[in-house]
Amino acid sequence: MITAAISPLEGRYAREVAELVPLFSEQGLMRYRLRVEVEYLLALAREPKIREVRSLSSAAAAKLRRMYQAFSAQDARRVSQIEREVTDHDVKALEYFVQEKLKRAGLARLVPFYHFALTSEDVNNIAYTLMLRDGLGVYVHEVQKVIQDLSALAKRFARLPLLAMTHGQPATPTTVGKELAVFVWRLKQQLATLTPICFQAKFSGATGNWSASLAAYPNVNWPRFAARLVESFGLELAPLTTQIEPHDTAAQAYQAVARLNTIVKDLDVDMWLYISRGVFGLRRKTGEVGSSTMPHKVNPLKFEKSEGNIGLANSLLAHLADKLPTSRLQRDLSDSTVIRNQGVALGYSLVALKAARAGLSRLEVAREVCRAELESHWEVLGEPVQTVLRKHGVEGAYEQLKALTRGQRITRAALHEFIRGLKIPAVDKQRLLRLTPQTYVGLAPELIRIAIRA
């Protein structure tokens, strides 16, 4: 733990977001930028009409790729030094750093073609998009783990009856497994909107018209060249842009992540409420302290941690999705400082997912509490009784049950006395008499299969 860190992601939660550090750190950003620049330089060397860079050997190409593949912390410090002392511009500092490398590697002839006819945004938009895509891979993997954990619990408790609560009041019984399966289904549905997103990128110069490229080499089909380069990164060329790629596909991803996070937050809140109610509990952990003054406490702190971090993540994701698609005329720089925080948003999201999983791993269901709670609420069977009465056209069926049950608890004996007095066919009367709050769960156990199969 870095105790001097100003951000919890770099301090208290550093281990929990370690997978994201190589992707979203400043060194990671430099590496992604360098990858884009080098692959562009190699693409120029493959273009027959650009004779000045042709005949690049495979050994030279390997040297170029090693610059980003082996990009080190020492390299990153040198780039930062150049920016601080010479350029006051991060992309230009990287360019000067590469010029040093090219000259030392005997590739000085390539210096004029590094960052050739480009604006910084040509490099940045691809670099940030690759960072986002790779970061989403880490995030999606963790969501899938949450789904797996929930699916296992849903199957385990598929038939365990639970008193449902609507408006905080006793309602039609359900099962523990089915209620957990609802979250499985929701997460899978929203994950299906995130994973197919095809991110777009631009590579068309200062105001999106390939003007400088065309001025230097008018016989090159620059839109086709750019499309091939962008597609080599697994992205799709945005053919019509200003200086910046408008971030519309990135905004889709931010919003999809926020929706997934919201589902997990809903899970956190429900788990908290079930634990507060006593129907769920948490396995005790040796040595753990629940309160500095109340030694008896076992708090649902993992679910609380998850809920709080999702709030932070979604605030950032909402701002990213709202800010980045808007730019003054052809370009302003207000997006630059904002987009640097997409890793922070995913970092808080990852902390939340891992906390939720930790909470689920300690979850216990208090079967006796579930049974006792149901047994004390026979009034919930007013629903099936009035429904059967309506089936047989009994006048005032709803009102009869309302008078018997609304706002009050009734016993099994009182309900059965009422049922025996009904003038309905014996087969329906016997079916109602066989019902208990524990068995009145409808198709809940079977519905779990829908989520598991999805």
FENPE-V841104 format. One record per residue. N is the residue number from 1. RES is the residue in three letters. PSI is psi as a letter, one per 20 degrees, with the letter a starting at -180 (* if undefined). OMEGA is omega in degrees with one decimal (* if undefined). Layout:
{{N,RES,PSI,OMEGA} {N,RES,PSI,OMEGA}}
This chain:
{{1,MET,p,177.9} {2,ILE,o,-172.5} {3,THR,i,-179.4} {4,ALA,j,-177.3} {5,ALA,q,178.9} {6,ILE,h,179.9} {7,SER,p,176.0} {8,PRO,h,-179.9} {9,LEU,h,178.1} {10,GLU,i,-179.3} {11,GLY,e,-173.5} {12,ARG,h,-174.8} {13,TYR,j,-173.3} {14,ALA,g,-178.9} {15,ARG,h,-176.9} {16,GLU,i,-179.9} {17,VAL,j,-175.3} {18,ALA,h,-178.9} {19,GLU,h,-176.7} {20,LEU,i,-175.1} {21,VAL,g,179.6} {22,PRO,i,-176.4} {23,LEU,g,-168.1} {24,PHE,j,176.9} {25,SER,r,177.2} {26,GLU,h,176.7} {27,GLN,h,177.4} {28,GLY,g,178.0} {29,LEU,g,177.6} {30,MET,g,-179.4} {31,ARG,g,178.8} {32,TYR,g,178.0} {33,ARG,g,-178.2} {34,LEU,h,176.8} {35,ARG,g,179.5} {36,VAL,g,-177.6} {37,GLU,g,-178.4} {38,VAL,g,-179.5} {39,GLU,h,174.4} {40,TYR,g,178.7} {41,LEU,g,177.9} {42,LEU,h,176.9} {43,ALA,h,175.4} {44,LEU,h,-178.7} {45,ALA,h,178.6} {46,ARG,i,-177.5} {47,GLU,o,-174.4} {48,PRO,h,-175.0} {49,LYS,i,176.8} {50,ILE,n,-171.1} {51,ARG,h,-175.0} {52,GLU,h,-177.8} {53,VAL,j,-175.5} {54,ARG,r,176.0} {55,SER,k,175.2} {56,LEU,p,-175.4} {57,SER,r,177.7} {58,SER,h,178.0} {59,ALA,g,178.3} {60,ALA,g,177.9} {61,ALA,g,178.8} {62,ALA,h,177.1} {63,LYS,g,-180.0} {64,LEU,g,-178.1} {65,ARG,h,178.8} {66,ARG,h,179.6} {67,MET,h,177.3} {68,TYR,h,-179.9} {69,GLN,h,-178.1} {70,ALA,k,-178.4} {71,PHE,p,-169.6} {72,SER,r,175.2} {73,ALA,h,177.2} {74,GLN,g,176.7} {75,ASP,g,-179.1} {76,ALA,h,178.6} {77,ARG,h,179.0} {78,ARG,g,176.9} {79,VAL,g,179.4} {80,SER,h,178.1} {81,GLN,g,179.1} {82,ILE,g,178.6} {83,GLU,g,-176.6} {84,ARG,h,-171.6} {85,GLU,h,-171.0} {86,VAL,g,-165.0} {87,THR,h,-169.5} {88,ASP,k,-178.8} {89,HIS,o,-170.2} {90,ASP,g,-178.7} {91,VAL,h,178.2} {92,LYS,h,177.3} {93,ALA,g,177.0} {94,LEU,h,178.7} {95,GLU,g,179.5} {96,TYR,h,176.4} {97,PHE,g,-179.0} {98,VAL,h,176.0} {99,GLN,g,176.2} {100,GLU,g,-178.8} {101,LYS,g,-177.9} {102,LEU,g,-179.8} {103,LYS,g,179.2} {104,ARG,h,-178.9} {105,ALA,j,-179.2} {106,GLY,k,-178.8} {107,LEU,k,-176.5} {108,ALA,h,-179.1} {109,ARG,i,-179.3} {110,LEU,i,-175.0} {111,VAL,g,-178.2} {112,PRO,i,-174.7} {113,PHE,j,171.0} {114,TYR,p,-176.4} {115,HIS,k,-175.9} {116,PHE,p,175.3} {117,ALA,k,-177.1} {118,LEU,q,163.2} {119,THR,q,-176.6} {120,SER,h,-176.3} {121,GLU,h,175.3} {122,ASP,g,179.8} {123,VAL,g,-174.6} {124,ASN,g,-173.8} {125,ASN,h,177.1} {126,ILE,g,-179.7} {127,ALA,g,-179.3} {128,TYR,h,179.3} {129,THR,h,176.6} {130,LEU,h,175.8} {131,MET,g,-179.4} {132,LEU,g,-178.7} {133,ARG,g,-179.7} {134,ASP,h,176.8} {135,GLY,h,177.3} {136,LEU,h,176.2} {137,GLY,g,176.9} {138,VAL,g,-178.9} {139,TYR,g,-178.3} {140,VAL,h,178.4} {141,HIS,h,179.8} {142,GLU,h,175.2} {143,VAL,g,179.3} {144,GLN,h,175.9} {145,LYS,g,176.2} {146,VAL,g,179.0} {147,ILE,g,179.4} {148,GLN,g,179.7} {149,ASP,g,-180.0} {150,LEU,h,179.8} {151,SER,g,179.1} {152,ALA,g,178.5} {153,LEU,h,180.0} {154,ALA,g,179.0} {155,LYS,h,-178.2} {156,ARG,h,-176.5} {157,PHE,k,-175.1} {158,ALA,h,-173.3} {159,ARG,j,-179.5} {160,LEU,o,-176.7} {161,PRO,q,-178.8} {162,LEU,p,175.6} {163,LEU,o,176.5} {164,ALA,q,179.2} {165,MET,p,171.9} {166,THR,p,-172.5} {167,HIS,k,-179.8} {168,GLY,j,-177.3} {169,GLN,q,179.4} {170,PRO,p,-177.2} {171,ALA,a,-178.9} {172,THR,p,179.7} {173,PRO,q,178.7} {174,THR,a,171.8} {175,THR,q,178.9} {176,VAL,g,-177.6} {177,GLY,g,-179.1} {178,LYS,h,-179.0} {179,GLU,h,174.7} {180,LEU,h,179.8} {181,ALA,h,176.1} {182,VAL,g,-179.9} {183,PHE,h,175.4} {184,VAL,g,-178.8} {185,TRP,g,-177.6} {186,ARG,g,179.6} {187,LEU,g,178.9} {188,LYS,h,-179.9} {189,GLN,g,-178.3} {190,GLN,h,175.5} {191,LEU,h,179.3} {192,ALA,i,175.9} {193,THR,i,-178.4} {194,LEU,g,-171.0} {195,THR,h,-179.3} {196,PRO,i,-176.1} {197,ILE,p,176.1} {198,CYS,o,-175.2} {199,PHE,p,178.7} {200,GLN,q,177.0} {201,ALA,q,176.0} {202,LYS,q,178.6} {203,PHE,m,-167.2} {204,SER,k,172.0} {205,GLY,a,-165.4} {206,ALA,g,176.6} {207,THR,k,172.3} {208,GLY,j,-175.0} {209,ASN,j,-178.2} {210,TRP,k,-172.9} {211,SER,g,-178.4} {212,ALA,g,179.1} {213,SER,g,-178.5} {214,LEU,h,178.3} {215,ALA,h,-178.7} {216,ALA,g,-176.5} {217,TYR,n,-175.4} {218,PRO,i,-176.8} {219,ASN,j,177.2} {220,VAL,p,174.5} {221,ASN,n,-172.4} {222,TRP,h,176.0} {223,PRO,g,178.4} {224,ARG,g,177.1} {225,PHE,g,-177.9} {226,ALA,h,-179.7} {227,ALA,g,179.9} {228,ARG,g,179.7} {229,LEU,g,-178.9} {230,VAL,g,179.4} {231,GLU,h,178.4} {232,SER,h,175.4} {233,PHE,j,-177.5} {234,GLY,k,-179.7} {235,LEU,r,-179.3} {236,GLU,p,-177.9} {237,LEU,p,169.0} {238,ALA,o,-169.7} {239,PRO,i,-173.3} {240,LEU,o,-176.6} {241,THR,r,167.1} {242,THR,b,175.6} {243,GLN,h,-176.5} {244,ILE,q,168.0} {245,GLU,p,-167.8} {246,PRO,i,174.7} {247,HIS,j,-178.4} {248,ASP,g,-179.7} {249,THR,h,175.2} {250,ALA,g,178.3} {251,ALA,h,175.1} {252,GLN,g,-178.2} {253,ALA,g,178.6} {254,TYR,g,-178.1} {255,GLN,h,178.0} {256,ALA,g,177.2} {257,VAL,g,179.3} {258,ALA,h,178.6} {259,ARG,g,176.6} {260,LEU,g,178.3} {261,ASN,g,-179.1} {262,THR,h,177.1} {263,ILE,g,178.2} {264,VAL,h,176.9} {265,LYS,h,176.9} {266,ASP,g,175.2} {267,LEU,g,179.8} {268,ASP,g,-177.3} {269,VAL,g,178.7} {270,ASP,g,178.6} {271,MET,g,178.5} {272,TRP,g,-178.8} {273,LEU,g,176.9} {274,TYR,g,179.0} {275,ILE,g,177.9} {276,SER,h,-179.0} {277,ARG,i,179.2} {278,GLY,i,-179.9} {279,VAL,h,171.3} {280,PHE,q,175.2} {281,GLY,r,179.0} {282,LEU,p,176.3} {283,ARG,p,-179.9} {284,ARG,q,179.9} {285,LYS,p,-177.2} {286,THR,p,176.6} {287,GLY,i,-177.6} {288,GLU,q,178.0} {289,VAL,p,179.7} {290,GLY,h,-179.5} {291,SER,q,179.7} {292,SER,i,-178.5} {293,THR,h,-177.1} {294,MET,n,-171.8} {295,PRO,i,-176.3} {296,HIS,i,-165.7} {297,LYS,p,168.9} {298,VAL,n,-170.1} {299,ASN,q,176.7} {300,PRO,l,-168.3} {301,LEU,h,-179.6} {302,LYS,g,177.5} {303,PHE,h,176.8} {304,GLU,g,177.2} {305,LYS,g,179.3} {306,SER,g,-179.1} {307,GLU,g,-178.1} {308,GLY,g,-179.3} {309,ASN,h,174.8} {310,ILE,h,176.1} {311,GLY,g,177.4} {312,LEU,g,-177.9} {313,ALA,g,-175.4} {314,ASN,h,174.2} {315,SER,g,178.2} {316,LEU,g,-179.3} {317,LEU,h,177.9} {318,ALA,g,179.6} {319,HIS,g,177.8} {320,LEU,g,-177.6} {321,ALA,h,-179.2} {322,ASP,h,-173.3} {323,LYS,g,-168.2} {324,LEU,h,179.0} {325,PRO,i,-179.9} {326,THR,p,179.5} {327,SER,q,-179.7} {328,ARG,o,-179.4} {329,LEU,c,-174.2} {330,GLN,i,-179.0} {331,ARG,p,159.9} {332,ASP,r,-169.5} {333,LEU,j,-177.6} {334,SER,h,178.4} {335,ASP,h,-172.5} {336,SER,g,-179.4} {337,THR,h,-178.7} {338,VAL,g,-173.7} {339,ILE,h,176.9} {340,ARG,i,-176.0} {341,ASN,j,178.7} {342,GLN,h,175.1} {343,GLY,h,177.2} {344,VAL,g,178.6} {345,ALA,g,178.5} {346,LEU,h,177.5} {347,GLY,g,177.5} {348,TYR,h,176.9} {349,SER,g,-178.8} {350,LEU,g,176.0} {351,VAL,g,-178.9} {352,ALA,g,-179.2} {353,LEU,g,-179.4} {354,LYS,h,177.5} {355,ALA,g,178.1} {356,ALA,g,178.3} {357,ARG,h,178.5} {358,ALA,h,176.7} {359,GLY,g,179.9} {360,LEU,h,-177.8} {361,SER,h,-179.6} {362,ARG,j,-174.8} {363,LEU,p,172.9} {364,GLU,q,177.5} {365,VAL,p,179.7} {366,ALA,n,-174.2} {367,ARG,g,-178.3} {368,GLU,h,177.8} {369,VAL,g,177.1} {370,CYS,g,-178.6} {371,ARG,g,-178.2} {372,ALA,h,-179.4} {373,GLU,g,178.2} {374,LEU,g,-177.4} {375,GLU,h,-178.3} {376,SER,j,-177.3} {377,HIS,m,178.2} {378,TRP,i,179.0} {379,GLU,i,-179.9} {380,VAL,i,177.5} {381,LEU,j,173.7} {382,GLY,h,-179.6} {383,GLU,g,-178.7} {384,PRO,h,-178.9} {385,VAL,g,-178.1} {386,GLN,h,179.0} {387,THR,g,178.1} {388,VAL,h,177.4} {389,LEU,g,178.9} {390,ARG,h,177.4} {391,LYS,h,-177.8} {392,HIS,j,174.3} {393,GLY,k,179.9} {394,VAL,p,-177.1} {395,GLU,p,178.2} {396,GLY,k,-177.0} {397,ALA,g,-178.8} {398,TYR,g,-176.6} {399,GLU,h,178.5} {400,GLN,g,-179.3} {401,LEU,h,176.4} {402,LYS,g,179.6} {403,ALA,h,-177.1} {404,LEU,h,-165.8} {405,THR,h,-167.8} {406,ARG,p,175.8} {407,GLY,j,179.4} {408,GLN,q,175.9} {409,ARG,q,176.2} {410,ILE,q,-179.0} {411,THR,r,174.6} {412,ARG,g,-177.2} {413,ALA,g,-178.8} {414,ALA,g,179.2} {415,LEU,g,-179.0} {416,HIS,h,176.8} {417,GLU,g,178.4} {418,PHE,g,-177.4} {419,ILE,g,-178.0} {420,ARG,h,179.9} {421,GLY,i,-177.5} {422,LEU,q,176.7} {423,LYS,m,178.6} {424,ILE,r,180.0} {425,PRO,q,-175.6} {426,ALA,h,-177.3} {427,VAL,g,178.2} {428,ASP,h,179.6} {429,LYS,g,-179.8} {430,GLN,h,179.0} {431,ARG,g,178.1} {432,LEU,h,178.9} {433,LEU,h,178.9} {434,ARG,i,-178.5} {435,LEU,q,170.9} {436,THR,r,175.4} {437,PRO,h,179.3} {438,GLN,h,-176.3} {439,THR,i,-178.0} {440,TYR,m,-177.6} {441,VAL,j,176.0} {442,GLY,c,-177.6} {443,LEU,j,-173.5} {444,ALA,g,-178.0} {445,PRO,h,-178.5} {446,GLU,h,-177.1} {447,LEU,h,179.8} {448,ILE,h,-177.4} {449,ARG,h,179.7} {450,ILE,g,-179.1} {451,ALA,g,-176.2} {452,ILE,h,-177.3} {453,ARG,h,-172.1} {454,ALA,*,*}}
